[in-house]
Structures are given as C-alpha cells and as structure tokens.
Amino acid sequence: MKTRQPRYSKEEFARRGDEIYEAQVRQQVEQGNHGKIVAIDIETGAFELADDTMAATRKLYERLPDAQPWVVRIGYRAVHRFGARSLNDAL
C-alpha cells in the first residue's frame, strides 16, 4: 500500500479546500444531500460524494490515486463533533 504524503501545510489545505467547496462544489451537491460527505481533491477540484468519510475518500482515490483530499460534511461547519450533545439534540 502506498503511503500518501501531504504536499501542503494544514492552513493551505484548509484554504484551498474551503475555496474550492464554496466556488465550485457546493452548488452541485448541497440540495438533497444534507449530512453527506464530500471529498475534494484540492489540486484538481474533482470530488466524490458518499455517506461517510472513508467511502468518499476511497472513491476519490480510485479516480485520482495521488489526490490531496479535503473533506466536508454538507450543511455542517465540521465533519465530526467532539464533546457532549446539547440538551436540544436529545429531543
């Protein structure tokens, strides 16, 4: 198995990923896909949509073996949540 190495700093990854998502990807995937995951190659803008992070990145790597993936959960500010749920989430 090939070990993939990041070619950009964390800040550059985030900047590129967010920029591509907002400018090119969001309008194509947002409607009807709330909560799904989109993996975006920050070099080419190619993307894959799936129900979870592993499936989305796996599909992207199948298309582009040398991809540099940025992952977004559609409709949320973060891909994963840390900490306890709020009381409103329990309702």
Secondary structure, DSSP 8 states (H G I E B T S, - for coil): -------S-HHHHHHHHHHHIIIIIHHHHSTT-TT-EEEEETTT--EEEESSHHHHHHHHHHH-TT--EEEEETTSS-SS--S---GGGG-
